[in-house]
Amino acid sequence: MALIEWRDEFRIGIDAVDHEHRELIALINRAHDSISADASREVVERFLGEIFAKIAAHFALEESVMRRCRYDRYLEHKQDHEALLDDILEIITEFDAGGYDRMSEELSHRLRDWFVAHFKSKDARLHELLGVF
């Protein structure tokens, strides 16, 4: 069973952004499946690096859309993005320090909880605004 199921509420109406949202969900689900199957440290390390890189690139795209649209909550939304990237870096640091045993559930749930909460609040408001254009 997938950690995160795609929902229409995750769409913001811009094909490139929505495509990346789907890719991020698929990546997080693959990481969760791998971690749940007792993946090696190297495999988890690769997933963490890939998740960080893809989320950072996605946020750059989303932020360029917000700037182009003169989104009034751009700074707040960007701060939320930066908080997740900081959270992922914290997870990577904990993992590197030997926190692997407790990473499986924590990593999966932190990513899922942030992703869903971010969509329900920040991206939902952006979706409403972009629906007007």
N, C-alpha and C positions, 0 to 999 in steps of 0.2 A: 504494500500500500504506500502511495506517495506521501511524503511529508507535507507537501503543499500541492493542493489541486488548483488548476487554473480556474479562475472565475471571471465572468464578464466585468465585474466591478474593478478588476485590475487593469482594464483598458483605459487609456486616456485619449484615444482617438487619433494618435499620430503613429502611422504604421511602423516607422523605425523604432520608436520607443516601445510600442506594444510588442514588437518582435523580440526586442532585448529583454523585456519583462518575462516573456515565455522562455527564452534561453536561460535566464537566471534561475527561474523556477526549476527547469530541467537540470541545471547544474547542481543546485542545492539538493534536489532529490537524489541525483546520482551520488553526491558526496554522502548524504545520509545513508543510502543503501550500502555504500562501501564501508562506512564507519560501522554500521550495524553488523556487517559481516566480518568484523574484526580485521579491517585492512591493516597493512603494515604502516609503520611510521612514515615511510617514504611516500606511500600512496596518499595518506592523509595530508602530508606536507604539500604535495603537488596540488591537491584539491584546495587547500587553504590559499595557496598562492594564486591559483586560477580564479577562485571566488573573489579574492581581493582585487585582482587585476580587472576582471570583468565588471565588477560592481563599480570600481573607480571610473572605468571607461563609460559605463552606462550613465553614471551621475554627470559626467562631463557633457554627454549628449543632452540629457534632461535639462541641465542648467543652461545650455545654449538655447534650448527651446524657450525656457522661462525668460531669459534675457531678451530674446527676439520678441516675445509677446508682452514685454514689460510687466511681467507678473508681479503683483503688489506684495506678495509674500515670499519673494525670491530669497532674501537673506535668511529668513526662518527655515525655509525648505532646505537651503544649502547647509545650514547648521545641522539639520537632521541628517543629511548625507554625511557630513564630516563626523558626526557622532557614531554612525555605523562603521565608517572606515576605522575610527579610533578603536571601536569595540572589536573589530576583526583583528586589528594589529595587537590588541591585548590578548586575544585568543591565541594568535600565532606565538606571541611571547611566552604565554603559559605553556603552550605545546612544546616549544623549544626548550623550556626549563624542565621538561619531564612530566607535564600534566596530562599525558596521553590517556591514562586510565579513566579520568573523569571527563575527557573531552567529548566522547561520543554523544551522550544525551545533551550535555550543555551546549555544544556547538550546534547541533541540529535544532534544538529548541530556541536558542538565541537568534539564529538566522530566521527561523520560521516566525517567531513572535515579532521580530522587528519588521520583517518583510510585510506581514499581514497588517500590523499596526500602521506602518508607513502608508500603505495603500489606502487603508480606511480613513486616514486623516489627511495627510499631506497630498497624496496623489489624487484622492477623491475630489478635493477642492480644485486642484489643477485641472482635472477632468471637466468639472463643471464650467470653469472659466474657458477652457479651450472649446467646449461645445458651443459657445457663443460665436466664435470666430468662423 
